[in-house]
Amino acid sequence: MARKVRSVRVPETLEYLDLSGIVGECEKYLRDLESATMLKNEGNREAAKALLRSRQADLGRRVGHKILEACVEYGKKKHE
């Protein structure tokens, strides 16, 4: 049985996080997943695997960059 969470501590830096940008990156990743599925269905498994590996690394890097931008923006506002 799942436990209900009553309170969650959220870092203040999330206030500056570009959520629409992160959702956009996830949308791009989903399109690439569809492309990889089509490649796999056509018999090109190696190309599908390569596409997924490169896109996963790229998605992680881009989301990490969005989080870093939020931390920098938070730092700027905090020291004003």
C-alpha positions as a Markdown table, in Angstrom:
| # | Residue | x | y | z |
|---|---|---|---|---|
| 1 | Met | 0.0 | 0.0 | 0.0 |
| 2 | Ala | 1.3 | 3.4 | -0.9 |
| 3 | Arg | 1.9 | 6.0 | 1.8 |
| 4 | Lys | 0.5 | 9.5 | 1.4 |
| 5 | Val | 3.0 | 12.3 | 1.6 |
| 6 | Arg | 1.7 | 15.2 | 3.8 |
| 7 | Ser | 4.5 | 17.7 | 3.3 |
| 8 | Val | 7.4 | 18.0 | 1.0 |
| 9 | Arg | 10.3 | 20.4 | 1.3 |
| 10 | Val | 11.0 | 21.9 | -2.1 |
| 11 | Pro | 14.1 | 23.9 | -2.7 |
| 12 | Glu | 13.6 | 27.6 | -3.4 |
| 13 | Thr | 15.7 | 27.2 | -6.6 |
| 14 | Leu | 12.7 | 25.4 | -8.2 |
| 15 | Glu | 10.9 | 28.8 | -8.3 |
| 16 | Tyr | 13.3 | 29.8 | -11.1 |
| 17 | Leu | 13.2 | 26.4 | -13.0 |
| 18 | Asp | 12.0 | 26.6 | -16.6 |
| 19 | Leu | 9.4 | 23.9 | -16.5 |
| 20 | Ser | 8.1 | 24.5 | -20.0 |
| 21 | Gly | 11.7 | 24.1 | -21.3 |
| 22 | Ile | 12.0 | 20.8 | -19.5 |
| 23 | Val | 8.7 | 19.6 | -20.9 |
| 24 | Gly | 9.8 | 20.7 | -24.4 |
| 25 | Glu | 13.0 | 18.6 | -24.0 |
| 26 | Cys | 10.9 | 15.6 | -23.0 |
| 27 | Glu | 8.7 | 16.1 | -26.0 |
| 28 | Lys | 11.7 | 16.0 | -28.3 |
| 29 | Tyr | 12.9 | 12.8 | -26.5 |
| 30 | Leu | 9.5 | 11.2 | -27.1 |
| 31 | Arg | 9.7 | 12.0 | -30.8 |
| 32 | Asp | 13.1 | 10.4 | -30.9 |
| 33 | Leu | 11.7 | 7.3 | -29.1 |
| 34 | Glu | 9.1 | 7.0 | -31.9 |
| 35 | Ser | 11.8 | 7.4 | -34.5 |
| 36 | Ala | 13.9 | 4.7 | -32.8 |
| 37 | Thr | 10.9 | 2.4 | -32.7 |
| 38 | Met | 10.3 | 2.9 | -36.4 |
| 39 | Leu | 14.0 | 2.2 | -37.1 |
| 40 | Lys | 13.8 | -1.0 | -35.1 |
| 41 | Asn | 10.7 | -2.1 | -36.9 |
| 42 | Glu | 12.4 | -1.6 | -40.2 |
| 43 | Gly | 15.2 | -3.9 | -39.1 |
| 44 | Asn | 17.8 | -1.3 | -38.3 |
| 45 | Arg | 18.4 | -2.1 | -34.6 |
| 46 | Glu | 21.9 | -0.6 | -34.4 |
| 47 | Ala | 20.7 | 2.8 | -35.6 |
| 48 | Ala | 17.8 | 2.7 | -33.1 |
| 49 | Lys | 20.2 | 1.9 | -30.3 |
| 50 | Ala | 22.6 | 4.7 | -31.3 |
| 51 | Leu | 19.8 | 7.2 | -31.6 |
| 52 | Leu | 18.5 | 6.3 | -28.1 |
| 53 | Arg | 22.0 | 6.4 | -26.5 |
| 54 | Ser | 22.9 | 9.8 | -27.9 |
| 55 | Arg | 19.4 | 11.3 | -27.2 |
| 56 | Gln | 19.5 | 10.1 | -23.6 |
| 57 | Ala | 22.8 | 11.7 | -23.0 |
| 58 | Asp | 21.7 | 14.8 | -24.6 |
| 59 | Leu | 18.4 | 14.9 | -22.6 |
| 60 | Gly | 20.4 | 14.5 | -19.3 |
| 61 | Arg | 22.8 | 17.3 | -20.3 |
| 62 | Arg | 20.0 | 19.7 | -21.3 |
| 63 | Val | 17.9 | 19.1 | -18.2 |
| 64 | Gly | 21.0 | 19.5 | -16.1 |
| 65 | His | 21.7 | 22.8 | -17.8 |
| 66 | Lys | 18.1 | 24.0 | -17.0 |
| 67 | Ile | 18.7 | 23.2 | -13.4 |
| 68 | Leu | 22.0 | 25.0 | -13.3 |
| 69 | Glu | 20.4 | 28.0 | -14.9 |
| 70 | Ala | 17.7 | 28.0 | -12.1 |
| 71 | Cys | 20.5 | 27.8 | -9.4 |
| 72 | Val | 22.4 | 30.7 | -11.0 |
| 73 | Glu | 19.2 | 32.8 | -11.2 |
| 74 | Tyr | 18.3 | 32.0 | -7.6 |
| 75 | Gly | 21.9 | 33.0 | -6.5 |
| 76 | Lys | 21.5 | 36.3 | -8.4 |
| 77 | Lys | 18.2 | 37.1 | -6.7 |
| 78 | Lys | 19.4 | 36.0 | -3.3 |
| 79 | His | 22.5 | 38.4 | -3.4 |
| 80 | Glu | 20.6 | 41.4 | -4.6 |
